Amino acid sequence: LGIHAIVASPVAAGLAVLAEEERELGVALVDLGAGVTTVAVHARGLLLEIAVVPMGGQDITDDIAAALATRRAHAERLKCVHGSASLTPRDNHELIEVVPIAEEDAPEAGRVTCAQLNQLIRARLDHIFRLVGEALDRMGFKGPAGKQVVLTGGGAELAAITDFAQAALGRQVRIGRPRGLSQVTG
């Protein structure tokens, strides 16, 4: 195999997850990566502008690890398995185990409620999406409320992220999935 072309990641992500008509009418693609969040505005079939927010999913994981005094690997698991961008009344009653950083010094796991975990997640998401909104404003992504935001990247897998982003940005939000790929079953 050889390299046919090198394509910038916002261009590749746009081609993979956006419909041609979306790129024509105007859409913002927000790639929630581990270290950075990339905001790319498309219109008239072109990528018009890109902004980078220097935060991503790893910052959420680090916040969890620091606040709950656990290893990053465990914090990532908590985020993926129990984490959500929304809060529900049930979250106040559901307890999850938190493995301490130094298991040998504290052999018993602590416990926190899902609400505590999700509040940590939402605090960082508030910050990220405030910066995303500011970037969209700077790029002139205004006008009809119908202009959509599409989320992609690992951070877009967080439960209830579309509802959170919709409220934070005041726009319609959907998760972008690669188009034209069929599911392989084995």
N, C-alpha and C positions, 0 to 999 in steps of 0.2 A: 504494500500500500504506500501511496505517496500523498503529499499534501497538495490538494488542488487549489485551495484558497484559504486565506486567513480572514476571518470576519469578526468584527468587534462584538462583544457579548450582547450589548443592547440591540444590535441589528439582528443577531442570530435569534435572540429570545423573541423579538418582535415577529420575525418570520415564522417562528415555531408556534406561537400561541395566539397571534392576532389574526383575525379574518381580514382579508383584503379590504372589505368595505369599512371596517373599523379604522384601518390605517388611512383610508380616504377621508372619512368623516371627522376624524380627530379622536384620539384616545391617548391616555397616559398609561404606560407600562411601568409598574413599580416592582422591581426585582429585590425581594427581601433575602439577601444573602447572609452568610455567616458573619462576615466582617464589615460589609458595607451594604447600603441600600441604594440601588441605582434607579433614578427616575428618568424615563425617556418619553418625550412627547412626540407623537406621530400625527401628521395631517397631510392631506393631499397625496397620500401614498408615500410620503417621505419621513425619515427620522429628522425632526426639526432641531431638537435640543436635548441635551443630557445634563443631569445634575447628579451629584453623589452625596449621600448623607453618610457620614463616617460612623455609622452604627448599624448593627444587624442582629441576627439571632444569637450570636455568641455573646453579645452584651447582655441579653436576657438571661442566658445561662450563667454568666459571671455574676449577675445580680442575685440570682437564686443561690448560687454557691456561697457567695459572701454573706448574704442575709441568714441563710440556714446552716452555715458552718459545715458544708459538705463538699465533697470532691466535685470537680466540674463534670466528670463522667456521670455521677449520680444526679447532679443538677440537670443535666441534659435529659436524662431518662425521666426525671420528674416532669420536666417541661413537656416532653413528647407524650408521655403516658397519661398524666393527670392534668396537665396545663390547659388553660383555655383563656381566650381573650374576653370572655364574658363571666359574669358572676351570677350565680343562682342561689336561692335560699338553701338548697341542699348542700352547697359548698361549705356552709358553716358547720355542718354536722359530719361530713365525710372526712375521716382522718387518714393521712398517709404517713408512712414511715420515712424518716430522714436518717440516713446512715452518716455518722459523724466522720470528719476527716481522718482523725486518728482512732480507728476502730479498736486498736489494742488498749487505748487509754479509757475509752468509753464504749464498752462492748454492747451496751443496749442502745438501740436506735431511738431517736426522739420522734415526736409526732407533731405534725402541724395540720391545720385544716386545709382543704382545697381552696377555701376563700383566701387564706394567707398566701398561698402559692400564687393564685391568680391575681391578687393585688400587686405582687411583685412584678408579674408579667405585664399587667396593664400599666403600671407606672412607667416602665421602659417603652412600651408601645405608645403611650401618650407622647413621650418625648420624640420618638422616631416619626410618628405621623404628624406632629406639629411641624417638624422640619420638612417632611415631604410636602405638606400643605404650603409652606412658605416657598419651597422650590417651585411648586406648580404655579403659584402666584407670580413669582419672578419670571417664569417662562411664558406667562400670558395664557395659561390654561384656564381661561375663564369663559364666560359666555353661557350658552344654553346648558341648563342643568342636565341635559341628556348626555353630555360628554362623559364618557365612562372611564373608570380606572380599572385596570386589570392587574391583579397581583400574581406574581410568580416567584419561584425560588423556594428554598427550604422553609423559610419563615412563613410562607403562604400555607403551609400544612398545619399550622396551629389551629386548633378548634375555635370556631366562631370568629375568625379573623376578618371575614368579609363584613359581618355586622359591625365590628369595632371600627374598621376602616371607613365604612359608609358613614357612620356617625361622626367620626373625626374629620373626614374630608368633605362631608356634605354632598357626596356624589354617589352615583350608582357604582357598585364594585362587584367584580366577579373574580374567580380564580381562573387563571390561564393554564390550560393543559395543552401539551403539544398536539397539533392537528395532523391528521393523515397517518398516524401510527396506529396499527391494529394491535390489540392485546394478544400476546402469545400465551398459549396454554400448553402445559406439558404433561 
